[in-house]
Amino acid sequence: MAILRLFASAREAAGTGREEIAGETVADVLDEAVERFGEGFAEILATCRIWVDGEPGERDTPVGEQVEVAVLPPVSGGYA
């Protein structure tokens, strides 16, 4: 199973920061995550970057056992 790591608003929408999900590709993992976490999570996911084991990933990127799929929402901030 892949390890799905969720950050910031994606974590809040899912109610967890880590979940193990089976799948052969990033798409499989993310589609199952949407099933588990619902429409609010899906809306946030649409704006996120996906990283696979620390490298940029796409929906067709293969995943395997203990591969980390990280969901990173856009972040804003800075000095006022």
CYANA upper distance limits for C-alpha pairs under 8 A (distance plus 0.5 A):
  1 MET  CA     20 GLU  CA      6.39
  1 MET  CA     21 ILE  CA      5.82
  1 MET  CA     22 ALA  CA      4.84
  1 MET  CA     23 GLY  CA      7.27
  1 MET  CA     64 GLY  CA      6.95
  1 MET  CA     65 GLU  CA      5.25
  1 MET  CA     66 GLN  CA      6.45
  1 MET  CA     67 VAL  CA      8.10
  2 ALA  CA     20 GLU  CA      6.16
  2 ALA  CA     21 ILE  CA      5.88
  2 ALA  CA     22 ALA  CA      6.38
  2 ALA  CA     23 GLY  CA      7.50
  2 ALA  CA     29 VAL  CA      7.92
  2 ALA  CA     63 VAL  CA      7.11
  2 ALA  CA     64 GLY  CA      6.54
  2 ALA  CA     65 GLU  CA      5.99
  2 ALA  CA     66 GLN  CA      5.47
  2 ALA  CA     67 VAL  CA      5.39
  2 ALA  CA     68 GLU  CA      6.43
  2 ALA  CA     69 VAL  CA      7.38
  3 ILE  CA     18 ARG  CA      7.39
  3 ILE  CA     19 GLU  CA      6.42
  3 ILE  CA     20 GLU  CA      5.13
  3 ILE  CA     21 ILE  CA      6.90
  3 ILE  CA     66 GLN  CA      6.34
  3 ILE  CA     67 VAL  CA      6.46
  3 ILE  CA     68 GLU  CA      5.21
  3 ILE  CA     69 VAL  CA      6.53
  4 LEU  CA     18 ARG  CA      6.08
  4 LEU  CA     19 GLU  CA      5.65
  4 LEU  CA     20 GLU  CA      6.44
  4 LEU  CA     21 ILE  CA      7.32
  4 LEU  CA     29 VAL  CA      8.19
  4 LEU  CA     68 GLU  CA      6.46
  4 LEU  CA     69 VAL  CA      5.35
  4 LEU  CA     70 ALA  CA      6.40
  4 LEU  CA     71 VAL  CA      8.09
  5 ARG  CA     17 GLY  CA      6.16
  5 ARG  CA     18 ARG  CA      5.22
  5 ARG  CA     19 GLU  CA      7.28
  5 ARG  CA     68 GLU  CA      7.41
  5 ARG  CA     69 VAL  CA      6.57
  5 ARG  CA     70 ALA  CA      5.11
  5 ARG  CA     71 VAL  CA      6.72
  6 LEU  CA     10 ALA  CA      6.12
  6 LEU  CA     11 ARG  CA      5.31
  6 LEU  CA     16 THR  CA      7.78
  6 LEU  CA     17 GLY  CA      5.20
  6 LEU  CA     18 ARG  CA      6.68
  6 LEU  CA     70 ALA  CA      6.50
  6 LEU  CA     71 VAL  CA      5.59
  6 LEU  CA     72 LEU  CA      7.34
  7 PHE  CA     11 ARG  CA      5.41
  7 PHE  CA     12 GLU  CA      8.45
  7 PHE  CA     17 GLY  CA      6.91
  7 PHE  CA     70 ALA  CA      8.29
  7 PHE  CA     71 VAL  CA      6.85
  7 PHE  CA     72 LEU  CA      6.23
  7 PHE  CA     73 PRO  CA      7.50
  8 ALA  CA     12 GLU  CA      6.99
  8 ALA  CA     72 LEU  CA      7.96
  8 ALA  CA     73 PRO  CA      7.22
  9 SER  CA     13 ALA  CA      6.59
  9 SER  CA     44 ILE  CA      7.72
  9 SER  CA     73 PRO  CA      7.16
 10 ALA  CA     14 ALA  CA      6.68
 10 ALA  CA     41 PHE  CA      6.81
 10 ALA  CA     44 ILE  CA      6.71
 10 ALA  CA     45 LEU  CA      7.41
 10 ALA  CA     71 VAL  CA      7.59
 10 ALA  CA     72 LEU  CA      7.96
 10 ALA  CA     73 PRO  CA      7.13
 11 ARG  CA     15 GLY  CA      6.32
 11 ARG  CA     16 THR  CA      5.91
 11 ARG  CA     17 GLY  CA      5.57
 12 GLU  CA     16 THR  CA      7.46
 13 ALA  CA     37 PHE  CA      7.83
 13 ALA  CA     40 GLY  CA      6.67
 13 ALA  CA     41 PHE  CA      5.64
 13 ALA  CA     44 ILE  CA      8.33
 14 ALA  CA     37 PHE  CA      5.66
 14 ALA  CA     38 GLY  CA      8.42
 14 ALA  CA     41 PHE  CA      6.56
 21 ILE  CA     29 VAL  CA      6.44
 21 ILE  CA     32 GLU  CA      7.77
 21 ILE  CA     33 ALA  CA      8.14
 22 ALA  CA     28 ASP  CA      8.15
 22 ALA  CA     29 VAL  CA      6.91
 23 GLY  CA     27 ALA  CA      8.50
 23 GLY  CA     28 ASP  CA      5.40
 23 GLY  CA     29 VAL  CA      5.73
 23 GLY  CA     63 VAL  CA      7.46
 23 GLY  CA     64 GLY  CA      7.98
 24 GLU  CA     28 ASP  CA      6.81
 24 GLU  CA     29 VAL  CA      8.20
 24 GLU  CA     62 PRO  CA      6.23
 24 GLU  CA     63 VAL  CA      5.85
 24 GLU  CA     64 GLY  CA      6.92
 25 THR  CA     29 VAL  CA      7.07
 25 THR  CA     59 ARG  CA      7.22
 25 THR  CA     60 ASP  CA      6.17
 25 THR  CA     61 THR  CA      5.95
 25 THR  CA     62 PRO  CA      4.71
 25 THR  CA     63 VAL  CA      5.58
 26 VAL  CA     30 LEU  CA      6.59
 26 VAL  CA     57 GLY  CA      8.17
 26 VAL  CA     58 GLU  CA      7.34
 26 VAL  CA     59 ARG  CA      5.34
 26 VAL  CA     60 ASP  CA      6.59
 26 VAL  CA     61 THR  CA      6.10
 26 VAL  CA     62 PRO  CA      6.83
 26 VAL  CA     63 VAL  CA      6.87
 26 VAL  CA     69 VAL  CA      7.77
 27 ALA  CA     31 ASP  CA      6.35
 27 ALA  CA     59 ARG  CA      5.02
 27 ALA  CA     60 ASP  CA      6.79
 27 ALA  CA     61 THR  CA      8.41
 28 ASP  CA     32 GLU  CA      6.72
 29 VAL  CA     33 ALA  CA      6.71
 30 LEU  CA     34 VAL  CA      6.74
 31 ASP  CA     35 GLU  CA      6.90
 32 GLU  CA     36 ARG  CA      6.76
 33 ALA  CA     37 PHE  CA      6.41
 33 ALA  CA     38 GLY  CA      8.48
 34 VAL  CA     38 GLY  CA      5.74
 34 VAL  CA     39 GLU  CA      7.41
 34 VAL  CA     41 PHE  CA      6.89
 34 VAL  CA     42 ALA  CA      6.12
 37 PHE  CA     41 PHE  CA      6.40
 37 PHE  CA     42 ALA  CA      8.44
 38 GLY  CA     42 ALA  CA      6.92
 39 GLU  CA     43 GLU  CA      6.72
 40 GLY  CA     44 ILE  CA      7.08
 41 PHE  CA     45 LEU  CA      6.52
 42 ALA  CA     46 ALA  CA      6.88
 43 GLU  CA     47 THR  CA      8.00
 44 ILE  CA     48 CYS  CA      7.27
 44 ILE  CA     73 PRO  CA      7.78
 45 LEU  CA     71 VAL  CA      7.99
 45 LEU  CA     73 PRO  CA      7.91
 47 THR  CA     73 PRO  CA      6.84
 47 THR  CA     74 PRO  CA      7.48
 48 CYS  CA     71 VAL  CA      6.72
 48 CYS  CA     72 LEU  CA      5.80
 48 CYS  CA     73 PRO  CA      4.78
 48 CYS  CA     74 PRO  CA      6.73
 49 ARG  CA     56 PRO  CA      8.23
 49 ARG  CA     71 VAL  CA      6.55
 49 ARG  CA     72 LEU  CA      5.66
 49 ARG  CA     73 PRO  CA      6.83
 49 ARG  CA     74 PRO  CA      8.10
 50 ILE  CA     56 PRO  CA      6.63
 50 ILE  CA     57 GLY  CA      5.91
 50 ILE  CA     58 GLU  CA      7.38
 50 ILE  CA     69 VAL  CA      7.37
 50 ILE  CA     70 ALA  CA      6.18
 50 ILE  CA     71 VAL  CA      5.51
 50 ILE  CA     72 LEU  CA      6.80
 51 TRP  CA     55 GLU  CA      5.66
 51 TRP  CA     56 PRO  CA      4.89
 51 TRP  CA     57 GLY  CA      5.38
 51 TRP  CA     68 GLU  CA      8.46
 51 TRP  CA     69 VAL  CA      6.26
 51 TRP  CA     70 ALA  CA      5.55
 51 TRP  CA     71 VAL  CA      7.25
 51 TRP  CA     72 LEU  CA      8.31
 52 VAL  CA     56 PRO  CA      6.64
 52 VAL  CA     57 GLY  CA      5.86
 52 VAL  CA     63 VAL  CA      8.48
 52 VAL  CA     67 VAL  CA      7.53
 52 VAL  CA     68 GLU  CA      6.13
 52 VAL  CA     69 VAL  CA      5.15
 52 VAL  CA     70 ALA  CA      6.83
 53 ASP  CA     67 VAL  CA      6.68
 53 ASP  CA     68 GLU  CA      5.55
 53 ASP  CA     69 VAL  CA      7.04
 53 ASP  CA     70 ALA  CA      8.36
 54 GLY  CA     68 GLU  CA      8.44
 57 GLY  CA     61 THR  CA      6.47
 63 VAL  CA     67 VAL  CA      6.44
